[in-house]
């Protein structure tokens, strides 16, 4: 995250911008985000991976486009017609590209570790000539827009719904753009952060534009409260009772029902387990982050030669949980539970958090043979890597 918003300090971003207002960073460093994506990589993905709609789609703010205009009957993308539509002014969108491009996947994983929530990438390739994919709208998730190539002209409008939930999606019939509050160009290496609910629109300049939209799939306090209430209802039948018969009829006396409602709210406040609900979300994140194990074949083939002087380190941006259980510590990572004896706890914790070290440098009560055994197992699990 620090790299994404450099040179703005993280503390200032969280205090002044996060979930509050749009941030624009102009860098004059055209290659700043080039390590994540390029036009050539987009061309490789589109022309070699046989992708389908809706993973790839086209939009044009000036006319409606049907997916059948650039797909085969099976839904697979007809790349020739896709590029023809692009030449005619349509924007190509590649959804969830972090699932296919390792650099984007690792970037999202690093953000997920820092924020403790899911991230996704959608890619927008827009032709020149003042082309526009979408009319003014807002998103129901916060976004970081990273300009990779070309230039795009942005307008920021007012906020019709502050921090909308996912069920409060943009409706073009009711949510109309108000006054323009910011207007700027994004050039290669620039970044803007747009909180959910902020109306915005963008169009290309005279040249092709490529940008990455990094979406924050946030857990809100509403989510936590609903999870807590669900757990309370599973334990207490009072929350599972039906509403009073006839509550929708004219003349229904609501007084008794209102008292029941207030009593349940008080009961929920007393019985709700904040820690259990937060643990549930933390476990969900750790168990659903699939492994990013580039180079694991070589790691497995050479693990038998690992010794006390071998240099290893935790794979970058590991998302995991550690729980003490029955005299063991259990590491949850990549959807699996890995158990270790309690006397190895100090060594395990060090290994999970240290990017580079000699096996012999593992702290704790293990001798060198024990440290080697531990390091080999963690490499086989895809948690450590050998340098």
Secondary structure, 3 states (H helix, E strand, C coil): CHHHHCCCCHHHHHHHCCCCCCEEECCCCCCCCCCCCCHHHHHHHHHHCCCECCCEEEECCCCCCCHHHCECCCCEECHHHHHHHHHCCCEEEEECHHHCCHHHHHHHHHHHHHHCCEEEEEEEEECCCCCCCCCCECCCCCEEEEEEECCEEEEEEEECCCCCCCCCCCCCCCCCCCCCCEEEEECCCCEEEECCCEEEEEEECCCCEEEEEEEEECCCHHHHHHHHHHHHHHHCHHHHCCCCCCCCCCCCCCHHHHHHHHHHHHHHHHHCCHHHHHHHHHHHHHHHCCCCCCCHHHHHHHHHHCCCCCEEEECCCCCEEEEEECCEEEEEECCEEEEEEHHHHHHHHHHHHCCCEEHHHCCCCCCHHHHHHHHHHHHHCCCEEEC
